[in-house]
Amino acid sequence: MKTPRELGFFFPAEFEKQHAMWLSWPHKEASWPGKIDTIFPVYAQFIKLVAEGQKVCINVANDAMKQFASGHLQMAKCNLANVEFYFHPTNDAWCRDHGPAFVINRTTREKAIVDWAYNAWGDKYPPYDLDDVIPTLIGEKLKLPVFYPNIIMEGGSVDFNGKGTLITTTACLLNKNRNPLLSQKQIEQYLVDYYGVQNILWLGDGIAGDDTDGHIDDITRFVNADTVITVIEENRADQNYEPLQENLMELKKMRLENGQQINIVELPMPHNVVYEDQRLPASYANFYIANEYVVVPVFRDDKNDQRALDILQDCFKDRKVVGLDSTDLIWGLGSFHCLSQQEPEV
C-alpha cells in the first residue's frame, strides 16, 4: 500500500488557513485532581476566540456532556453557530495527541487523516482505548481516507513549517516507552512517509514537569516557514536553564529544507508554577494558532506574561495575540495547544 507521501499528501503548518479546530471536552477529574471545575471558564473562552474565525469541533461522550459544554459556551458568549459536537467518547482531553493528523494532497487538495497509534505517553495513564480510535471515528464521520502507520506518535511531539521541515525531540520520539524496536532512522522514515516531510530536525530535552517526555510544543514552534520561537530560561539556577540553552545552540546550527538558517526568536519562560509541591510544565510556547487569534497561556507573572505576548504579537502581525490565564489549566500538565488539533482548509 502506498504511503501518504507517495500519494502526494503533506501535513500543513498550523499557521496556514484552518477549516476547524478539534477538541475533546475535558471530563477526567484525575487529570485536574480537585480542580477540574475551575478550568471550564477559560476553556470556553479559548473556544469563543477560535470560533470567531473558524469552526470548532468537539468530541463529547453523550448528550449530557454536550449540554454541559453548551452551557459553558453560552456563558462565554461563544458563537455556537460555529461549534459542532460529535458523539465520540474519550478517556481524556488531550486532542493534540490522540486526535486526527489531517494531511492534504498537494495536487488534488483531497483531505485525509493519519491515525497514529496512541499509548498515553508511554502507558502512563491507562485506559486510553477510547482516545486511540478517535482519528478513525472522525475519518468515518467526515468520509475521509485514513492511513495507519501502526507506530506510536503524538501531535504535540512534532511541529512543522509546511514546506518540508519537521522539528521534534530525541527525549520523546526516541524514548523506549514509545517505539522501543525502532531506530532513529526508522522513526525518521515514518515521519517522512506519513507527514510528507523531507527534513527532520532533532532537539534534546523538554522542560521540567512535562509528563510527555519532552514534547516540542512546550519549547520550540514554527511561527512562519523560516522562523521559530524557542523558550529560554533566564535564571541560571533553574533546572530548565541548561537544556534550553543546549536546544538554542542546536537550533543555531540547523538548516531548513532549502538549506537556509532558521530565524530564531527567543521567548522567556514564566516563573515557576508549582501546585501541591509539583513543578508544572508552564510555557508560553504552548499557544494555539487560529485563523483570527493566537491564544497564549499566561500564568499571573507580572514580569514575563506581557513580554511574551509582545514578542509573539511581533511574530504574528496578521493575527491578534491574546493571553488567557492558564494557571488552573496547567495543573492538568498541558495547555491550549495540548488540548487542540487543527483541521486545515483545502
C-alpha positions as CSV (number, residue, x, y, z in Angstrom):
1,M,0.0,0.0,0.0
2,K,1.3,3.5,-0.9
3,T,2.2,5.9,1.9
4,P,0.7,9.4,2.2
5,R,3.9,10.9,0.8
6,E,3.9,8.6,-2.2
7,L,0.3,9.7,-2.9
8,G,1.2,13.4,-2.6
9,F,-0.1,14.2,0.9
10,F,1.6,16.5,3.4
11,F,0.9,18.0,6.8
12,P,0.3,21.8,6.6
13,A,1.7,24.2,9.1
14,E,-0.6,25.4,11.9
15,F,-0.2,29.0,10.8
16,E,-1.9,28.2,7.4
17,K,-5.6,28.7,6.9
18,Q,-7.7,26.3,9.0
19,H,-11.2,24.9,8.5
20,A,-11.7,23.9,12.1
21,M,-10.1,23.2,15.5
22,W,-10.8,19.8,17.1
23,L,-11.2,19.3,20.9
24,S,-12.2,16.5,23.3
25,W,-14.3,18.1,26.1
26,P,-12.5,17.7,29.5
27,H,-14.2,15.3,31.9
28,K,-11.5,13.2,33.5
29,E,-11.2,14.5,37.1
30,A,-7.9,12.6,37.6
31,S,-6.3,14.9,35.1
32,W,-7.1,18.0,37.2
33,P,-7.5,16.5,40.7
34,G,-9.6,18.7,42.9
35,K,-9.6,21.5,40.2
36,I,-11.5,20.4,37.1
37,D,-14.4,22.7,37.7
38,T,-12.0,25.7,37.6
39,I,-10.9,25.1,34.0
40,F,-14.2,25.3,32.2
41,P,-14.5,29.1,32.1
42,V,-11.1,29.6,30.5
43,Y,-11.5,26.6,28.2
44,A,-14.8,28.2,27.0
45,Q,-13.0,31.5,26.4
46,F,-10.5,29.7,24.3
47,I,-13.3,28.2,22.2
48,K,-15.1,31.5,21.9
49,L,-12.0,33.2,20.4
50,V,-11.2,30.5,17.9
51,A,-14.9,30.2,16.9
52,E,-14.8,33.8,15.7
53,G,-12.8,32.8,12.7
54,Q,-13.4,29.1,12.1
55,K,-15.4,26.0,13.1
56,V,-14.7,24.3,16.4
57,C,-15.5,20.6,16.5
58,I,-15.8,19.0,20.0
59,N,-15.8,15.3,20.9
60,V,-18.3,14.6,23.7
61,A,-19.4,11.3,25.3
62,N,-23.2,11.8,25.2
63,D,-26.0,14.4,25.2
64,A,-25.5,15.3,28.9
65,M,-21.8,16.3,28.2
66,K,-23.0,18.2,25.1
67,Q,-25.5,20.2,27.2
68,F,-22.9,20.8,29.9
69,A,-20.4,22.1,27.3
70,S,-23.1,24.2,25.6
71,G,-23.9,25.9,28.9
72,H,-20.3,26.9,29.5
73,L,-20.0,28.2,25.9
74,Q,-23.2,30.2,26.2
75,M,-21.9,31.8,29.4
76,A,-18.8,32.7,27.5
77,K,-21.0,34.3,24.7
78,C,-19.5,31.9,22.2
79,N,-20.8,31.9,18.6
80,L,-22.5,28.4,18.8
81,A,-23.3,28.5,15.1
82,N,-19.6,27.8,14.6
83,V,-19.5,24.9,17.1
84,E,-20.2,21.3,16.2
85,F,-20.4,18.4,18.6
86,Y,-19.5,14.8,17.8
87,F,-20.6,11.8,19.9
88,H,-17.1,10.3,20.2
89,P,-16.4,9.2,23.8
90,T,-12.8,9.8,25.0
91,N,-10.7,8.9,28.0
92,D,-9.2,12.3,28.4
93,A,-9.0,15.8,26.8
94,W,-5.6,15.9,25.1
95,C,-6.7,16.1,21.5
96,R,-3.3,17.2,20.2
97,D,-2.0,13.8,21.0
98,H,-5.0,11.5,20.4
99,G,-6.8,13.5,17.7
100,P,-6.5,13.1,13.9
101,A,-3.5,14.3,11.9
102,F,-5.1,15.9,8.9
103,V,-3.0,15.8,5.7
104,I,-3.7,17.5,2.3
105,N,-2.9,16.3,-1.2
106,R,-0.7,18.8,-2.9
107,T,-2.3,18.2,-6.3
108,T,-5.9,17.2,-5.8
109,R,-6.4,19.1,-2.5
110,E,-8.0,16.0,-1.1
111,K,-8.0,15.7,2.7
112,A,-7.1,12.5,4.6
113,I,-6.3,11.5,8.2
114,V,-3.3,9.8,9.7
115,D,-4.3,7.6,12.7
116,W,-1.1,7.1,14.6
117,A,-1.2,4.6,17.4
118,Y,-1.5,6.2,20.9
119,N,-0.4,4.8,24.3
120,A,-0.9,7.8,26.6
121,W,2.7,8.9,26.7
122,G,4.3,5.6,27.3
123,D,1.4,3.9,29.1
124,K,1.4,6.4,31.9
125,Y,-2.3,7.0,32.1
126,P,-4.4,3.9,31.2
127,P,-7.0,3.3,29.9
128,Y,-6.7,5.1,26.6
129,D,-8.6,2.7,24.3
130,L,-11.3,5.3,23.5
131,D,-8.7,8.0,22.7
132,D,-6.8,5.7,20.4
133,V,-9.7,5.3,18.0
134,I,-10.7,9.0,17.8
135,P,-8.9,9.7,14.4
136,T,-10.7,6.7,12.8
137,L,-14.1,7.7,14.1
138,I,-13.6,11.2,12.8
139,G,-12.4,9.9,9.4
140,E,-15.6,7.8,9.2
141,K,-17.8,10.7,10.1
142,L,-16.1,13.0,7.6
143,K,-15.9,10.3,5.0
144,L,-12.1,10.8,4.7
145,P,-9.5,8.1,3.9
146,V,-7.5,7.0,7.0
147,F,-3.8,5.9,7.0
148,Y,-2.4,3.6,9.7
149,P,1.4,3.8,10.3
150,N,1.0,1.4,13.3
151,I,3.6,3.2,15.5
152,I,3.2,5.5,18.5
153,M,3.2,9.2,17.7
154,E,1.7,12.2,19.4
155,G,0.8,15.5,17.8
156,G,2.5,17.5,20.5
157,S,5.8,15.9,19.7
158,V,6.2,17.4,16.3
159,D,6.0,20.9,14.7
160,F,6.0,21.8,11.0
161,N,6.9,24.7,8.7
162,G,4.6,23.4,6.0
163,K,7.5,23.4,3.4
164,G,9.0,20.1,4.3
165,T,10.7,20.6,7.7
166,L,9.6,18.9,10.9
167,I,11.1,19.6,14.3
168,T,10.9,17.2,17.3
169,T,12.9,15.9,20.3
170,T,15.0,12.9,21.0
171,A,13.7,12.9,24.5
172,C,10.2,12.0,23.3
173,L,10.4,10.2,20.0
174,L,13.4,8.0,20.9
175,N,12.0,7.2,24.4
176,K,11.8,3.4,24.9
177,N,8.3,3.7,26.2
178,R,7.0,4.7,22.7
179,N,8.5,2.6,19.9
180,P,11.4,0.5,21.5
181,L,12.0,-1.7,18.5
182,L,12.6,1.2,16.1
183,S,15.8,3.1,15.5
184,Q,16.1,6.8,15.0
185,K,16.5,6.3,11.2
186,Q,13.4,4.1,11.1
187,I,11.3,6.6,13.0
188,E,12.5,9.3,10.6
189,Q,11.3,7.2,7.7
190,Y,7.8,7.1,9.2
191,L,7.8,10.9,9.7
192,V,8.8,11.3,6.0
193,D,6.3,8.8,4.7
194,Y,3.2,9.8,6.8
195,Y,3.7,13.6,7.3
196,G,5.1,14.2,3.8
197,V,8.3,16.0,5.1
198,Q,11.9,15.6,3.9
199,N,13.9,17.5,6.6
200,I,13.8,16.4,10.2
201,L,15.4,18.4,13.0
202,W,16.1,16.9,16.4
203,L,16.3,18.9,19.6
204,G,17.1,17.3,23.0
205,D,15.2,17.6,26.3
206,G,11.9,19.3,27.1
207,I,11.0,21.3,30.2
208,A,10.7,20.3,33.8
209,G,7.4,19.0,34.8
210,D,6.4,17.8,31.4
211,D,5.0,14.2,31.7
212,T,5.1,13.7,27.9
213,D,8.9,13.2,28.0
214,G,9.7,16.4,26.1
215,H,7.1,17.5,23.7
216,I,8.3,20.1,21.2
217,D,5.1,22.2,21.6
218,D,6.4,23.3,25.1
219,I,9.7,24.5,23.8
220,T,10.1,25.4,20.0
221,R,7.4,26.3,17.5
222,F,7.4,27.5,13.9
223,V,5.7,30.9,13.6
224,N,6.3,31.0,9.8
225,A,8.1,29.0,7.2
226,D,11.6,30.1,8.2
227,T,11.2,31.3,11.8
228,V,10.8,29.6,15.2
229,I,10.2,30.8,18.6
230,T,12.1,28.9,21.3
231,V,11.8,29.3,25.1
232,I,14.8,30.2,27.2
233,E,15.2,30.3,31.0
234,E,17.0,33.4,32.2
235,N,17.6,32.1,35.7
236,R,20.9,30.1,35.6
237,A,20.0,28.2,38.8
238,D,16.7,26.8,37.3
239,Q,16.8,23.2,36.0
240,N,15.4,24.4,32.7
241,Y,18.4,26.7,32.0
242,E,20.9,24.2,30.6
243,P,18.7,22.0,28.5
244,L,17.1,25.1,26.9
245,Q,20.5,26.6,26.2
246,E,21.6,23.4,24.6
247,N,18.5,23.4,22.4
248,L,19.2,27.0,21.4
249,M,22.7,26.1,20.4
250,E,21.5,23.2,18.3
251,L,18.9,25.4,16.6
252,K,21.6,27.9,15.5
253,K,23.3,25.0,13.7
254,M,20.3,23.7,12.0
255,R,19.1,24.3,8.4
256,L,15.7,24.3,6.8
257,E,14.8,22.1,3.8
258,N,16.1,24.8,1.4
259,G,19.5,25.0,3.2
260,Q,18.8,28.3,4.9
261,Q,19.4,29.0,8.5
262,I,16.4,29.3,10.8
263,N,15.4,32.7,12.2
264,I,15.3,32.3,15.9
265,V,13.1,34.4,18.3
266,E,13.8,33.9,22.0
267,L,10.8,33.7,24.3
268,P,11.1,33.9,28.0
269,M,9.9,31.2,30.4
270,P,7.3,32.2,33.0
271,H,8.1,32.0,36.7
272,N,7.9,28.5,38.2
273,V,4.3,27.3,38.6
274,V,4.1,24.9,41.5
275,Y,0.9,23.3,42.8
276,E,0.8,20.8,45.7
277,D,4.6,20.6,45.6
278,Q,4.6,19.6,41.9
279,R,6.5,21.6,39.3
280,L,4.1,22.2,36.4
281,P,5.2,22.5,32.7
282,A,4.2,26.1,32.3
283,S,5.4,27.5,29.0
284,Y,4.3,30.4,26.7
285,A,5.2,28.1,23.7
286,N,2.0,26.1,24.2
287,F,-0.1,28.5,22.2
288,Y,-2.7,27.7,19.5
289,I,-2.5,29.5,16.2
290,A,-6.1,30.0,14.9
291,N,-7.3,32.0,11.9
292,E,-8.0,35.2,13.8
293,Y,-6.1,34.8,17.0
294,V,-3.0,33.3,18.6
295,V,-4.2,32.1,22.0
296,V,-1.3,32.0,24.5
297,P,-1.3,30.6,28.1
298,V,-0.3,33.1,30.7
299,F,0.5,32.4,34.4
300,R,-0.1,35.6,36.5
301,D,3.6,36.5,36.0
302,D,3.9,40.3,36.2
303,K,7.4,40.2,34.7
304,N,7.1,37.9,31.8
305,D,3.4,37.4,30.7
306,Q,3.3,40.7,28.8
307,R,6.8,40.4,27.5
308,A,5.9,37.0,25.9
309,L,2.7,38.3,24.4
310,D,4.5,41.3,22.9
311,I,7.2,39.0,21.4
312,L,4.5,36.8,19.9
313,Q,2.5,39.7,18.6
314,D,5.5,40.8,16.7
315,C,5.8,37.3,15.1
316,F,2.1,37.2,14.1
317,K,1.3,40.6,12.5
318,D,-1.8,39.2,10.8
319,R,-3.4,37.9,13.9
320,K,-4.3,39.2,17.4
321,V,-2.3,37.6,20.2
322,V,-4.4,37.0,23.3
323,G,-3.2,35.7,26.6
324,L,-5.6,33.6,28.7
325,D,-4.9,32.6,32.3
326,S,-3.7,29.0,32.3
327,T,-2.7,28.8,36.0
328,D,-5.5,26.2,36.7
329,L,-5.4,24.6,33.3
330,I,-1.7,23.7,33.6
331,W,-2.4,21.6,36.7
332,G,-3.5,19.1,34.0
333,L,0.1,19.3,32.7
334,G,-0.9,20.9,29.4
335,S,-2.5,24.0,28.0
336,F,-4.2,25.3,24.8
337,H,-2.0,23.6,22.2
338,C,-2.1,20.2,24.0
339,L,-5.9,20.3,24.1
340,S,-6.4,21.1,20.4
341,Q,-5.7,19.8,16.9
342,Q,-6.2,21.8,13.7
343,E,-8.0,20.8,10.6
344,P,-6.6,22.6,7.6
345,E,-8.6,24.4,4.9
346,V,-8.3,22.8,1.5
